[in-house]
Amino acid sequence: MVAPGFSSSLCFTLSMLLHLSCAYRVTPFKGVDIENPAVDVTPYPLAGVPGSKDVISCERVQVSGYSRLKLGSYANSFRVTLAPSVAIPERLHSKIQVCFHRNASLALCQCEKDEWKAIQKGGVWSSVMSPYEERYIDVKFVGRVSGSVSVAVEEDFQRWRLLFLGAGFILLLLAPIVSNWVPFYYSSLMAIGVFLLITILLFQGMKLLPTGRQECLVSYYKWISVLVNSILVNFGLSEEMHNPVSVFLLVGIVLTGAALGYWIVRKFVISKDGTVDVGVAQFVKRAMRIIATTSIFQSTLDAPLALGACVSCCTVCFLITSSKWLGSGLNSFSVVSSYKKDVWSEKKKKKEEEEEFLRLKR
């Protein structure tokens, strides 16, 4: 038989626990998504905030995204904005702080000090997030600030991210082919040579001009015109020859840069048998794949989807490059390469025979 005193104390303890659970019941946070794009929240005072002597009011808003099965928003982004109400004076906007985080288990207004961002006077806080993730906005009023804030979310379509996805897939597909294609090295390095030569000439010309001018390119063009005119006058030619001389000067610069690129290809890229050096081809192929992977990861804000897209693109490219129809094309390409090797070896053998004949004749 239970003692009457123990029974009464047990009932009192249970009633106190029930009262405390009702008093400190966690209310669900308000949330925004595309179907419910805006919400007004009013932070409520918190008691006993450690490390703060001011009155702290806080509230949390949940921002929900789509399921990752909805791939139609792959290249999109969510723009989240927070604006104080007109009831809050502009001089108090700096006392409104925002923390944008992913930790659902974090206690209210317990972000790190460097994670809080203050709203400037008359400004609106905004941030960008992936349309497939879930985040939380903690709003904190420091001091005796009363009023509400409006949280809104809108979806932005970023078409340029699809271009990154397409460019990454094309680079992955062409990497093993282009890295062994001799005309690619000639065209690209000749273009780079022209660009480098023009850049060097511009840099050297800029040093002759006064600094701090916005129209430096125009001044450089005028300086070149004066230089050409002075050369024409020194040679006794009329100013009517200005345009032809300028055109030939430009053509000479382009040809010089192209010759520089051609020399680099012949010196460092092409091997003795007329094909691309194996080490250069491997480096270019890996560099193209790294650039392609980076481009694919820039095609979306969602890291898991970007990883899935990268794996899918790599798988598709592997299946395409290992298929029979492309295999036949690569075989024909290898036949051409082997034919070039045979021709080169025959020329080399013939040259050696001629040298041997001349040596014996002497």
DASUL-V710092 format. One record per backbone hydrogen bond with DSSP energy under -1.0 kcal/mol. CO is the residue of the C=O (numbers start at 1). NH is the residue of the N-H. E is the energy in kcal/mol with one decimal. If there is no record, write none. Layout:
# DASUL-V710092
co:CO nh:NH e:E
co:CO nh:NH e:E
This chain:
# DASUL-V710092
co:3 nh:7 e:-2.0
co:4 nh:8 e:-2.1
co:5 nh:9 e:-2.0
co:6 nh:10 e:-2.1
co:7 nh:11 e:-2.0
co:8 nh:12 e:-2.1
co:9 nh:13 e:-2.3
co:10 nh:14 e:-2.3
co:11 nh:15 e:-2.2
co:12 nh:16 e:-2.1
co:13 nh:17 e:-2.3
co:14 nh:18 e:-2.2
co:15 nh:19 e:-2.2
co:16 nh:20 e:-2.6
co:17 nh:21 e:-2.3
co:18 nh:22 e:-1.8
co:19 nh:23 e:-2.2
co:20 nh:24 e:-2.6
co:30 nh:62 e:-2.9
co:32 nh:64 e:-2.3
co:36 nh:33 e:-1.7
co:37 nh:153 e:-2.2
co:39 nh:151 e:-2.9
co:41 nh:149 e:-2.5
co:44 nh:58 e:-2.5
co:49 nh:52 e:-1.1
co:55 nh:143 e:-2.5
co:56 nh:46 e:-3.3
co:57 nh:141 e:-3.1
co:58 nh:44 e:-1.9
co:59 nh:139 e:-3.0
co:61 nh:137 e:-2.8
co:62 nh:32 e:-2.7
co:63 nh:135 e:-2.2
co:67 nh:70 e:-1.9
co:69 nh:71 e:-1.3
co:71 nh:74 e:-1.7
co:77 nh:156 e:-3.1
co:78 nh:129 e:-2.4
co:79 nh:154 e:-1.7
co:80 nh:127 e:-2.2
co:81 nh:152 e:-2.4
co:82 nh:125 e:-1.8
co:83 nh:150 e:-3.0
co:85 nh:88 e:-1.5
co:89 nh:92 e:-1.4
co:90 nh:93 e:-1.4
co:92 nh:95 e:-1.4
co:93 nh:96 e:-1.7
co:95 nh:142 e:-2.4
co:96 nh:119 e:-2.2
co:97 nh:140 e:-2.8
co:98 nh:117 e:-2.7
co:99 nh:138 e:-2.8
co:101 nh:136 e:-3.0
co:107 nh:110 e:-1.4
co:112 nh:115 e:-1.3
co:117 nh:98 e:-2.4
co:120 nh:123 e:-2.1
co:125 nh:82 e:-2.8
co:127 nh:80 e:-2.8
co:129 nh:78 e:-2.7
co:130 nh:133 e:-1.0
co:131 nh:66 e:-3.6
co:135 nh:63 e:-3.0
co:136 nh:101 e:-2.3
co:137 nh:61 e:-2.3
co:138 nh:99 e:-2.1
co:139 nh:59 e:-1.7
co:140 nh:97 e:-2.7
co:141 nh:57 e:-2.2
co:143 nh:145 e:-1.9
co:148 nh:85 e:-2.2
co:149 nh:41 e:-2.5
co:150 nh:83 e:-2.3
co:151 nh:39 e:-2.2
co:152 nh:81 e:-2.6
co:154 nh:79 e:-2.9
co:156 nh:77 e:-2.0
co:158 nh:161 e:-1.2
co:159 nh:162 e:-1.0
co:159 nh:163 e:-1.2
co:160 nh:164 e:-1.6
co:161 nh:165 e:-1.9
co:162 nh:166 e:-2.6
co:163 nh:167 e:-2.7
co:164 nh:168 e:-2.4
co:165 nh:169 e:-2.1
co:166 nh:170 e:-2.4
co:167 nh:171 e:-2.3
co:168 nh:172 e:-2.2
co:169 nh:173 e:-2.1
co:170 nh:174 e:-2.4
co:171 nh:175 e:-1.4
co:174 nh:178 e:-3.3
co:175 nh:179 e:-1.7
co:177 nh:180 e:-1.0
co:178 nh:181 e:-1.7
co:182 nh:186 e:-1.8
co:183 nh:187 e:-2.6
co:184 nh:188 e:-2.3
co:185 nh:189 e:-2.2
co:186 nh:190 e:-1.9
co:187 nh:191 e:-1.9
co:188 nh:192 e:-2.4
co:189 nh:193 e:-2.3
co:190 nh:194 e:-2.1
co:191 nh:195 e:-2.3
co:192 nh:196 e:-2.7
co:193 nh:197 e:-2.3
co:194 nh:198 e:-2.3
co:195 nh:199 e:-2.3
co:196 nh:200 e:-2.5
co:197 nh:201 e:-2.3
co:198 nh:202 e:-2.4
co:199 nh:203 e:-2.6
co:200 nh:204 e:-2.5
co:201 nh:205 e:-2.2
co:202 nh:206 e:-2.3
co:203 nh:207 e:-1.2
co:205 nh:208 e:-1.1
co:206 nh:209 e:-1.3
co:215 nh:219 e:-2.2
co:216 nh:220 e:-2.5
co:217 nh:221 e:-2.4
co:218 nh:222 e:-2.2
co:219 nh:223 e:-2.4
co:220 nh:224 e:-2.4
co:221 nh:225 e:-2.3
co:222 nh:226 e:-2.5
co:223 nh:227 e:-2.3
co:224 nh:228 e:-2.6
co:225 nh:229 e:-2.5
co:226 nh:230 e:-2.5
co:227 nh:231 e:-2.1
co:228 nh:232 e:-2.4
co:229 nh:233 e:-2.5
co:230 nh:234 e:-2.2
co:231 nh:235 e:-1.7
co:232 nh:237 e:-3.0
co:233 nh:236 e:-1.1
co:238 nh:241 e:-1.4
co:239 nh:242 e:-1.6
co:241 nh:245 e:-2.2
co:242 nh:246 e:-2.3
co:243 nh:247 e:-2.5
co:244 nh:248 e:-2.6
co:245 nh:249 e:-2.3
co:246 nh:250 e:-2.4
co:247 nh:251 e:-2.6
co:248 nh:252 e:-2.4
co:249 nh:253 e:-2.1
co:250 nh:254 e:-2.4
co:251 nh:255 e:-2.7
co:252 nh:256 e:-2.2
co:253 nh:257 e:-2.3
co:254 nh:258 e:-2.5
co:255 nh:259 e:-2.5
co:256 nh:260 e:-2.0
co:257 nh:261 e:-2.1
co:258 nh:262 e:-2.5
co:259 nh:263 e:-2.5
co:260 nh:264 e:-2.0
co:261 nh:265 e:-2.1
co:262 nh:266 e:-2.4
co:263 nh:267 e:-2.1
co:264 nh:268 e:-2.7
co:265 nh:269 e:-1.7
co:265 nh:270 e:-2.4
co:269 nh:277 e:-2.8
co:271 nh:274 e:-1.5
co:275 nh:271 e:-3.2
co:277 nh:281 e:-2.7
co:278 nh:282 e:-2.4
co:279 nh:283 e:-2.2
co:280 nh:284 e:-2.7
co:281 nh:285 e:-2.3
co:282 nh:286 e:-2.3
co:283 nh:287 e:-2.6
co:284 nh:288 e:-2.5
co:285 nh:289 e:-1.9
co:286 nh:290 e:-2.3
co:287 nh:291 e:-2.5
co:288 nh:292 e:-2.4
co:289 nh:293 e:-2.6
co:290 nh:294 e:-2.4
co:291 nh:295 e:-2.3
co:292 nh:296 e:-2.3
co:293 nh:297 e:-2.2
co:294 nh:298 e:-1.1
co:296 nh:299 e:-1.5
co:302 nh:306 e:-2.2
co:303 nh:307 e:-2.4
co:304 nh:308 e:-2.3
co:305 nh:309 e:-2.7
co:306 nh:310 e:-2.3
co:307 nh:311 e:-2.3
co:308 nh:312 e:-2.4
co:309 nh:313 e:-2.6
co:310 nh:314 e:-2.3
co:311 nh:315 e:-2.2
co:312 nh:316 e:-2.6
co:313 nh:317 e:-2.5
co:314 nh:318 e:-2.1
co:315 nh:319 e:-2.4
co:316 nh:320 e:-2.4
co:317 nh:321 e:-2.7
co:318 nh:322 e:-1.5
co:320 nh:323 e:-1.2
co:323 nh:327 e:-1.8
co:324 nh:328 e:-2.5
co:325 nh:329 e:-1.3
co:326 nh:330 e:-2.6
co:327 nh:331 e:-2.3
co:328 nh:332 e:-2.4
co:329 nh:333 e:-2.0
co:330 nh:334 e:-2.5
co:331 nh:335 e:-2.4
co:332 nh:336 e:-2.3
co:333 nh:337 e:-2.2
co:334 nh:338 e:-2.9
co:335 nh:339 e:-2.5
co:336 nh:340 e:-2.4
co:337 nh:341 e:-2.2
co:338 nh:342 e:-2.5
co:339 nh:343 e:-2.6
co:340 nh:344 e:-2.6
co:341 nh:345 e:-2.7
co:342 nh:346 e:-2.6
co:343 nh:347 e:-2.6
co:344 nh:348 e:-2.4
co:345 nh:349 e:-2.5
co:346 nh:350 e:-2.8
co:347 nh:351 e:-2.4
co:348 nh:352 e:-2.0
co:349 nh:353 e:-2.2
co:350 nh:354 e:-2.3
co:351 nh:355 e:-2.3
co:352 nh:356 e:-2.2
co:353 nh:357 e:-2.5
co:354 nh:358 e:-2.5
co:355 nh:359 e:-2.0
co:356 nh:360 e:-2.3
co:357 nh:361 e:-2.2
co:358 nh:362 e:-1.7
